[in-house]
């Protein structure tokens, strides 16, 4: 079961580019939490099946972005080690 705050985070992430402020300011104003807490919640929600069922496009996009960051990091490590 997702909390109201989790739902607000997912709804905001689904449409944050519609807000006129920079994202970090919009997070504080519209979601009511710090950017740090917001991104911690997103990382947790990526692994949540309920979140994936309710907001599949958002969760899939976040998973793809996470995978791309991990792959880029692995490539950087390979070039520095090898």
ChimeraX attribute file (.defattr): number of C-alpha atoms within 10 A of each C-alpha:
attribute: neighborCount
match mode: 1-to-1
recipient: residues
	/A:1	8
	/A:2	13
	/A:3	8
	/A:4	9
	/A:5	14
	/A:6	18
	/A:7	16
	/A:8	16
	/A:9	22
	/A:10	23
	/A:11	14
	/A:12	18
	/A:13	18
	/A:14	15
	/A:15	10
	/A:16	18
	/A:17	12
	/A:18	10
	/A:19	13
	/A:20	9
	/A:21	12
	/A:22	10
	/A:23	16
	/A:24	14
	/A:25	16
	/A:26	20
	/A:27	24
	/A:28	14
	/A:29	12
	/A:30	13
	/A:31	20
	/A:32	15
	/A:33	17
	/A:34	15
	/A:35	16
	/A:36	11
	/A:37	13
	/A:38	21
	/A:39	14
	/A:40	11
	/A:41	15
	/A:42	20
	/A:43	15
	/A:44	12
	/A:45	20
	/A:46	20
	/A:47	12
	/A:48	14
	/A:49	14
	/A:50	13
	/A:51	20
	/A:52	15
	/A:53	10
	/A:54	13
	/A:55	15
	/A:56	14
	/A:57	12
	/A:58	19
	/A:59	24
	/A:60	13
	/A:61	13
	/A:62	17
	/A:63	15
	/A:64	12
	/A:65	12
	/A:66	14
	/A:67	12
	/A:68	12
	/A:69	12
	/A:70	12
	/A:71	12
	/A:72	12
	/A:73	11
	/A:74	11
	/A:75	12
	/A:76	11
	/A:77	11
	/A:78	10
	/A:79	8
	/A:80	7
	/A:81	7
	/A:82	5
